[in-house]
Amino acid sequence: METLFRPEMLIIIFGGAVATYLTRVAGYLMIKRFKTIPPRVEAGLNAVPAAVLTTLVAPAAITGGIETAIALLVALIVGLRVSGITLIAIGWAVAMVIRHFIL
């Protein structure tokens, strides 16, 4: 029987936590040194939300089924009018309706 907590998994989790903490602290310390944020740094920071969203959506778009593709397409179209939690709720609802009633 496999144990619930394997030592190598705990090391990976701890390492990920330490890496996340260090990158957040390093980013804060780097930005703190600037009196004003340079335009290139500001452009990079403005690109972060789109990059994070892409890393969350891309795997679902590639490996998901037809219901995921339709939900993403509907969310893309609806996203031109609404934002935030409303967009997430509509995309989720479309995927659930397709999964429940069509597939």
C-alpha positions in Angstrom: 0.0 0.0 0.0 1.3 3.4 -0.9 1.8 5.9 1.9 -0.2 9.1 2.0 2.8 11.4 2.4 5.9 10.3 0.5 9.1 12.2 1.5 9.9 13.2 -2.1 6.5 14.7 -2.5 6.9 16.8 0.7 10.3 18.0 -0.6 8.8 19.0 -3.9 5.9 20.9 -2.1 8.3 22.6 0.3 10.7 23.5 -2.6 7.8 25.0 -4.5 6.7 27.0 -1.5 10.2 28.4 -0.9 10.7 29.2 -4.6 7.3 31.0 -4.7 8.2 33.0 -1.6 11.6 34.0 -2.8 10.4 35.2 -6.2 7.7 37.3 -4.5 10.1 38.8 -2.1 12.7 39.4 -4.8 10.1 41.1 -7.0 9.1 43.4 -4.1 12.6 44.3 -3.3 13.4 45.0 -6.9 10.4 47.3 -7.4 11.1 49.0 -4.1 14.5 50.2 -5.3 12.9 52.2 -8.1 11.7 55.8 -7.4 9.6 55.5 -10.5 8.9 52.3 -12.4 10.7 52.3 -15.8 8.4 51.9 -18.9 9.8 48.5 -19.8 9.2 47.1 -16.3 5.7 48.5 -16.3 5.0 46.9 -19.7 6.3 43.6 -18.4 4.1 43.9 -15.3 1.1 44.7 -17.4 1.7 41.5 -19.4 1.6 39.3 -16.4 -2.2 38.9 -16.2 -2.5 37.8 -19.8 0.3 35.3 -19.4 -1.2 33.8 -16.3 -4.6 33.6 -18.0 -3.0 31.9 -21.0 -1.3 29.3 -18.8 -4.7 28.5 -17.2 -6.8 28.3 -20.4 -4.3 26.7 -22.8 -4.3 23.2 -21.3 -8.1 23.1 -21.2 -8.3 24.3 -24.7 -5.9 21.7 -26.0 -7.0 18.7 -23.9 -10.6 19.5 -23.2 -13.5 18.1 -25.2 -16.0 19.8 -27.5 -17.9 21.3 -24.5 -14.7 23.0 -23.3 -14.1 24.5 -26.8 -17.6 25.8 -27.0 -17.5 27.2 -23.5 -14.2 29.0 -24.2 -15.6 30.4 -27.5 -18.8 31.6 -25.7 -16.6 33.1 -22.9 -14.4 34.8 -25.5 -17.5 36.4 -27.1 -19.1 37.3 -23.8 -15.8 38.6 -22.5 -16.1 41.5 -24.9 -19.1 42.8 -22.9 -18.6 41.6 -19.3 -15.7 40.8 -17.1 -14.7 39.2 -13.9 -16.9 36.7 -12.1 -19.8 37.1 -14.5 -17.6 35.9 -17.4 -16.4 32.9 -15.3 -19.9 32.0 -14.3 -21.2 32.2 -17.9 -18.4 30.0 -19.2 -18.8 27.5 -16.4 -22.6 27.4 -17.0 -22.2 26.8 -20.7 -19.8 23.9 -20.1 -22.1 22.4 -17.5 -25.2 22.7 -19.6 -23.5 21.0 -22.6 -22.1 18.2 -20.4 -25.4 17.6 -18.7 -27.9 17.9 -21.5 -25.9 17.3 -24.7 -23.0 14.9 -24.0 
